[in-house]
Amino acid sequence: MEYRQLGKSGFKVPELCFGCGTFGGQDNEFFKAWGASDVAEARKIVDICMEAGLNFFDTSDIYSYGSSEEVLGKAIDHIKREDVLISTKATFRFGKGPNDVGSSRYHLTQALEGSLKRLGTDYIDVYHLHAFDATTPVEETLNTLDNFIRQGKVRYIAASNFSGWHLMKSLSVSERYGWARYIGHQVYYSLVGRDYEWELMPLAAEQGVGALVWSPLGWGRLTGKIRRGHPLPETSRLNSKLAVDAGPQVPEEYLYKVVDALVEVASETGKTVPQVALNWVLRRPTISTVIIGARNEEQLKQNLAAVGWQLTPEQIAKLDAASAVPLAYPYWHQAFFSERNPFPVPQK
């Protein structure tokens, strides 16, 4: 397992991170569609990860309304705390009150204390804002996060699902006041979802913000089990309309075009379709870690085998061509001036 620096910091994380959205979930249709690992199953998954050198686990307060954090906390209680890296998130609604949502000082303080209690720990290694809160002053949010670090309750802070201007404004406020800055940005990025490359990747490269990639298999579409003319597998989250509607939308013919290219490259490499899809993401600029999930031990071992080898430039080019989409404005216009305004990866 390779370890990479998380953005412009001295903090190193494994190139794969385990996403704990599959922990808990029994009483929630949305998260049950991901998986519903109990403590016993979660502990087995954690042990397999640790043996493979993956010691980074990502969760959130809203995953199964706190159940994911509780299960993760119990699943790692047999491991020395300093040997495990924990990432969790706040900002989304966690309660019915008017202050039980957002990135205000009130809600973030409440959210952090709740996460620490559920996880059974004194500190969080990477604390994310799960979304941007446009109703709270950025100064209030970042001052609160900076205080968490000074109190020793958080080691590093990161954003998630921010737009370019959200992230750049936050970084400039941190610089202005000498506060802790976001060293990471948790983003959706996959072979069937390449919007990250247009603005957020150039920003991350210039500002030193490492990407933590969620759903690198395109919301369950690049598992290798979804093929042209075949029914969805019974265990796919895509069988849940709630899960499908809440995730990225992918045109069917475009998906099959990308899958066809993945199958071809998988045949050339002797790897599986998801292993090739994950390896493609790992080879891109600004990527610090890729968050993988698994419903069971077999899936986990398959995903862990996505590291330790590399696609050839020709294979990457083949996948790039199959997954290319027309750029939105102003990116298609900027692509004409690549001589002086280059993208971190070529755009067509």
Disulfide bonds with the S-S distance in Angstrom:
none
